[in-house]
Amino acid sequence: PDRPDTFLQTIGIMNKQGQVRPSRQNKFRQINEFVSIVQQMLPDPTPTPLRIIDCGCGSAYLTFAVYHYLAHICGREVHITGIDINQEVISKSKKLCDELGWEGLDFIVSPIIAFTPTVPPDMVLSLHACDTATDEALAQGVLWESRVILAVPCCQHELHHKLLRPEFRPLLRHGILRERLADLLTDTFRALLLRIMGYRSSVIEFISPEHTAKNLMIRAERGLRPGHAPSIQEYQELKRFWNVTPILEQLLGDKLGRFLAESKTGAGATRDRATGPGH
């Protein structure tokens, strides 16, 4: 802040005097914090070029900012692709890219789940992709075998009306409490599934809630052996308790299904050995 920057002025975050506009303060802080975590999570050694996909990029503040920081401030060779289903925002981003004269960016109209990169990405990003679009970004990141996945979920509606446990009736009758519980469960399922697929996963506050209520980030780094048995057990037990199947499980398809099937087979064999014949 307070240092004139052509890029920030061009996208409307900063005025000509180098001051962040009051209406853009929260967005400025969100993007700065996200970029800071991107910097911390860069693969080591960092590939050249570093390839990043921003899923559900919307107005592409994050897409442009990550590219600007890595390419112009850090001097890295980087290529970033922003994808979104909204033709209008993609057209605006392409126009802005041309105005800035930046060559390491491209923007594509596509559903997240339908996009296939020409080269697998090193990082997959998602900032406030609505509802199951976050799950699509996580699933694609896993299926593309991205080394790092960073996702900040937005609204999450999938489980809100599927939580029917009678023991929780006093909590579930209140809309705001039901919504928050569903959000927490959704992100818990997401983190567990990433762990099962071989990612070190954690859920963190990436920024203070005063700047955005949607301030939780799912941070994942590939590097563990897939099929972690304790995580599979926790996931299956949580599913059974709430009698739900998260959309992310479906999106991961056979790649996840194999691990879940193997765990059931192993559990059955263990029970058979424990009880023995005739019991």
N, C-alpha and C positions, 0 to 999 in steps of 0.2 A: 504493500500500500504506500501511497504518497510518492511513488516513483513512476513517472510517465512511461507507459509501455504500449507500443503500437498495437500489439495483439489485443490486450485488454480493452483498449479504446475502441478497436474495430468491432468487438463483439458486444460493446455496450456496457461492460462492467465498470469501466473507468472513464472519467471525463477528461477533457483536454488538459486540465491542470494536474492530472495524475492522481486524482482522488477517487476512491471507490464510491460509486453512487449509493446513496442510502438504501434504495430499494434492492440493491444487489449485494449488500453486505453478507447476508446469510449464504447466498450462493457462492460468493467469493471464498468464504471460510470453508464451506463444504468441499469445494474443489481443491483448495490448498491442502486440506487434511487428507483427502483421497490421494492426491498426487504424492504426498509425503509417504503414505503407506506403499504406493506403487514403487517408490524409490527404495524403500526398505526390503521389498519382496522381489526385487530383480533377481533373476536366476544367476547363479555364480558357477562357472563363468558366464557372463552375459553374451548371448549369441549376437552375431553381426550378419545381417541386420536383426534387431529385436522385433519380433512380430506380435502385434497386439490386436485383439478384436474387442470392440465395445458393443455389447449386445443391447439392443433397445436404446440406441444412443440419443433419441429425441432431438433436442436443439443442439446437441453435441458440444456443450460447454466442456464436459470432461474430456471428450475425444481431442478437441483442439488443445486443451490445457496440458494434457499428458504429452502430446506430441511437442508442443512448444517447450515444455520443461526438459524433456529428454533430448530433443534434437538441438535446440538453440541454447539452452542454459548448460546442459551436461555434455553437449557435443557428441551424443551417441547417434549411430545410424539406426533408424527406427522406421518401421512401416506400420501404420495403424489403419484398420478398417472399421468404419462405423456402419452398423446395420439397423434398420428400422422399417416397420411396415408403412409408415407415413410418408407418402411421396412428397408432400409439401416441405417437411422439415429436411428431408434428404436433398431436395433441390436447393434449398437455402444454404445448406452446409456446403454443397458443391460450389455454389456461387461465391461464398465466403472464402473457400479454399483457393479459388482462382484469384480473388482480389488480393489475398495474402501472398500468392505465388508459392505456396507450399506444395512440394511434390511427393511427400511421403505419406499422404493421406488419401484414402478413397472412401466413398460413401455409396452404399448399395441398398436398394429397396428390397426387403426380403423378411419373411417371418424368421425368427431366430431358429426355430426347429428345422426350417427348410434350407438353411444356408450351409454350403459346403466350401470351406476355404481351399484355395489352390495349394497352400502350404500350411501344415498344422501350426497353430499359434503357440507362442511361448507364454502369453498371458491372456486371460479372458476377463473382461471387466463388465460390470453391470451396476448402474446407479439408478435406483428407484424405478426399475422396470415393474410394471403393474402386475399384481396377482401372480398367475402361473408363468408369466414371462420370465420371472426370476428363476423358476424351476427349469425352464427351457435353456436359459443361459448356463446354469449349473450342469445340466445334463450334457449340453453340447461341449462345454469345457472338458468334462470327463471323457466323452466319446472321441473328442479331438486329441485327447491326451495332453492337454495344456499343462505346463509345469506349474503354473500359478493361476488361481481363480480368486477374484475379489468381487463380492456381490453385496450391495446394500438393498435389501428388499423394500418394496413400497407397500401398497395395500395388499392384503392377503385374505381372500374370501373363500378359498377352497374348503377349509374345514369348519367354517363358522357354524353351519347348520347341520353338521354331522356329529357333533359332540352331544351324546344323549345319555351319558352315565347318570343314573338316578341319584347316586351318592353326591353328585356335584350340582344337583338341581338348584340349591340356594345361590350358587355362583352363576350358573348358566342362565338363570331367569333375567339377569341384568345384561343388557346388550353390550355395554362397554366392557364389562368383565369377561363376557363370553368372547368378545373380539380379541381382547388382550391374551386370554388363554389360548385361543386358536393361533394367534401370531406366534406365541412362545413354542407351542407344540410343532407348528410348521417348521420353524427354524431349528428345533431340536431334531426333527426327522431329517432335515437337510444336512445338518452337521454329521449325524450318524451315517447317513448314506455315503457322504463323501469319505468318511473314515473307512467304511467297508470297501470302497473303490480304490483305496490306497493313498488317500490324501490326509496329511496332518491338517485337521480342521479345528477352527476355534471361532467363537462368536464374541465380538468385541464392540464397544462403543467407539466409533471412529471420530465422533465429534460430540460436543455437549448438546443435550436435548434442547437447549435454548435456541439453537440454530436450526434444528429440524427435529420433529417428533420421530421421524423414521431414521434413527441414528445408529442402528445395529448393522454391523458388517460381518458377513460370513467370509472368513479368510482361510484359504486352503492351498496347500503346497504338496505336490506329488512327491512321493519318496518312500512310502511305506508299502509293505507287502499287502496286496488286495486280499479280501476275504477274512478280515480280522474277526475271529470267532466271538469274543466277548461283545463286540459292537453289534454283530448280527443278532446275538441273543437279546441284547437290550432293545434293538430295533423291533424284533418280532414280538417281544413282550409288550412294548408300548403300543404297537399296532393292535394286538389282541385286546388289551385293556380298553382302548377307545373304539375298537371295531371300525377302523378306518384304514384306507390304503392311500398314502400320499401320491399325488400326481408324479412326483419325481421318480418314484419306483417304476411307474409305467414308462416314463420317458427314457430311463436307463436300459429298459428292455432286457434282452437276453444276456447282456454283459453282466448285469446285476443278478438276473434270475438264476444263473448258474451257481453263484455263491449261496443264494438263499436255498436253492434246492439241495445243494451239498450239505448245508447245515441241518436240514430236516432229515436227510438220510443218516447223517452221523448221530443225530439225537435219537433216531429210532433204533439204531444199532446199539447205542449205549443203554437204552431202556431194556432191550432184549437181553443183553448180557447181564444186566443187573437183576432182572426178574427170573431169568432162566426158564426152561420149559415147564409147562404145567402150572404156571402162576398167572 
